Amino acid sequence: MLRHLTAPDGVRLACEVGGQGPPLVMVHGAGSARWGFDLVRPLLERRFTVWALDRRGRGDSADGADGAYELEREFDDVAAALREAGPGALLFGHSYGALAACGAAARHDGLPRLALYEPPMGGVLADEAWIERFEERVNGGRRGEAVREFLHDVGGYSHDEIDAMEGTPAWEKRLAVAATVPRELRAEQALAPSDLALDSLALPCLLLLGSTSPDWARRSTQAFAAALPLAELRPLEGHGHGAAVTGPELLGTELARFLGD
């Protein structure tokens, strides 16, 4: 069932809601939307009422006025989704969505548990030259090339894995949201570790890290784990940055174990 809510700045946001049990808000990463959780969401709906958010500017969610973008508005969006989901809502974020979830956690009183899958911070994803090259491809009608490079260079997917994605319905959806990627990479680049005040988040937090994930993911996830007072770092053996697709059963098991405690 599709539900809508209004962000503090008036942007209309969409969540796909299903399942039964405690509410769980799920926040997707860059270059994706709520469909990024399509394989793992049904597994979690056996134990949770899942709220899969379309972050602003994609899917069934609107964008800021004139495409204006600030990372802090994403923090507000996720916090608004938690309030809409109801008391005791749990929170999970993947990649850039994990960054947004972490910022929202500081704005939402009473969050019981927080799960983060390879959150980035401080310019680990891409430099300005890479972002400009991506923009040139998107603006020049070469979105396929841009998305391939993003998935390989940032997401750590192999060329064979990317080849398998092409031609699928999800591929067309990735192309559709490609223009939102540069603004998020720049926002992550500008964020300093101190901006999140991680040491003040005194709640149980799960950090998930793929055993085959890119170097940036290892460095950043370990930094989050060291900074969060009540962090538990768990490996996703045999998987990289995209276990929501390559290992939904493993990811679902880890989330259910931690969030269901």
N, C-alpha and C positions, 0 to 999 in steps of 0.2 A: 504494500500500500504506500502510495506517495503522500508524504506530509510536507507542508510548507511552514516556515517560520520567518520572522522578520529580524534581521540583524540590527544592532543599535543605530547604524547609520542609514537604515531604511531599505537595505538590499534584501530582496526576497530570496530565501534559500530553500533548497529541497533536500529531503531525506527519504530514502526508501526504508520503510519500517516493516519488520516481520519477526516472527518467533514468539517465544514466551519465556518469562523469567525476568531477572533483573535487567534494567536497561543498559545497553552498551552502545556508545557512540563510536563509530569507526571513521577515521579521517585518512583519505588517500593522499598519495604523493603527487609530485609534479608530472605533467604530461599524461594525466590519468583523470578518472572521475570515479563515481561510486561503483561503476562496473568493474573496476580493478579488483573488487572483493567478491565477484560473482561466484567463484569456486569455493571460497572459504566461508562465506556468509551463511549458506544453508547448514553447514556443520555447527556453527555457533548458535543458530536459531533454535537448536534443540534445547539449549540451556539459557539463552538470553533473548530479550527483546532487542534486536539489533536495529540501530539507527545509522544507516550508511549515508553519510553526508556527501552531497555534491558541493565541493568548495566553489566559492564565487567565480563566475566567469566561465562555467562549463556545465554540461549536462542540463538539468532543469533549474539551475540556480542562475539568478541574474548577476550582473557585474556592477562595480562601482560606477558612479557618474562619469561619463566620458572615458571609461576605462582606467580611471585613476586607481592607483594601487598602493597600499601600505600593508606591511606584514602585520602590524598591530591590529588592523581590521580583521585579519584572519583569526587572530587570538580571540577577538570579540565574537566572531562567528561561531567558533567551536564552543565557547562558553555559553552562547545563546542556545546552541543545540543541546548542551548538557541540561540547561534549565528546562527546555521544552521536553526532554526525555523524562524528567522527573527526579524526585529524591533518590539518592543512592546511585545515580547513573555512573557507570564505569567508562573509561576512556582508553582507546587504542589509536595510535597513529603510525603510519608507515612513511619513512623517508621525510620529504618536506612536510607531509601531514603530521609526522611525529614532532617536528619542530613547532608547528601550529598548535598541536595538542599540549606540548610542554608550556607554551606561552599561555594557553587557556587555563591550564591547571593552577597557575598563580592567581587567576582572576575568579576562580570558582570555589567558594567555600564548601567544604564537606566532601570533596572528591575522595572516594574510598581507596581506589587503586588506579594506577596509570601504567600502561604498557606501550613501549616505544620500540619500533623496529628500524634500526639504523638511522637515527636522526642526524642530520648534518648541522654544522654550525661553523661560522667564521671563514667562509670562502673556500671550503673543501671541494665543492662540486665542479666549478669551472671558473677560468679566468675571463677577463673582459674580451680578449681576442677570440676565445672560443665562442662566447655569447654573441659577439658581433657576426661571426661566420654563420652561426645558426640563424640569426635574424635575416641575413642576406639570402640564405636559402629559402626561408619561409616566405619572405617578401618577393622573392624572385620566382615563385611558383614551384619550388623544389622541396615541398614539405616532406616527401618521402625520404629524400636524402638527409634532411635535417633530423627527422625522427630516428632514422637508422643510426646516425652519429650520436645522438643523445642516448639511445638505448645502449650502444656499445661503450662510449667513452664515460658516461656518467653512471648508467645502470649496471654496467659490467656484463651485459649479455654477450654471448658469442655470436658470430655471424650466422652460424647455422640456426641458432635459436631465433634470431631476428628474421631469417628467411622463412621460418615456420610461421611467424606471426603475420607476414604479409598475405594479403588476400582474405584475412579473416574479418568478421564484423568489428572486432576490437581494434584492428589496424586502422580502419576508416575513422573510428572514434578518436584514436590517437592523433591522426592527422588533423582532425577538427579542432583539437585543443592545443595544437602545437604553438600557436601564437602566445599562449599564456606562460610558456616556459621561461623566456628571457627575464621577465619581471621578477619571477620567483628566484631565479639564479642570482640576480643582482641583489635582491633583498637578503638572501642567505649570505652573500658575500659581504654585505655591509654590517651584518650582525656580529657583535662582539660577545664572547662567552659570558662576560659580566652582565650583559643586558638581560639575560634570562634569570639571574639570581637563583641558580639551581640549588645552592646550598640551603635555600629557604623552603624547598619543597619536601617537607617532612612527612611523606606518605609512601607506602610501599610502591616500588616502581620496578617493572620488569624491562630489561634491556635485551633485545633479541639481535643476534649477529650471525649472519650466514658464514659457514666455514669456507666458502669459495667467493665471498663478496669482495668488491674492489678495496684497495688499500685505504681510500678515504673513509669508507664505511667502518673499517676496523678502527682506525685512529679516532674518528669522531665518536663512535659508540662507546669505546673504552673511556674517552674523556667524559662523556655524560655519566657513565657508570661510576667514575671516580668522584665526580662532583655531587651527585645525588646522595643524600644521607642514607637512604634506605633502599639502595639499588641491588637488584639481583641480575647478574649477567648470565644469559643462557645461549648456547650455540644452536644453530639450525644446521645440523650436520648434513653435508652433501648438497647444500643449497646456497644460493647467493642472495642478491638483493630482491629477487622476485619470487620468493617462496609462496606468496599468495596464489601464484599460478603453478609453479613447479612442485610445490609441496604443501598443498592446502590442508591435508590431513595432519601433517606435523605442526604447521602453524596453528591450526585450530586446536590441537591438543595442548600446545604450550599456553595458548591464551586461556583456554577453559580451565586448565590446572591453576593458573595464577589468579585469574579474575574470579574464578568460582570458589576460591578458598574462603 
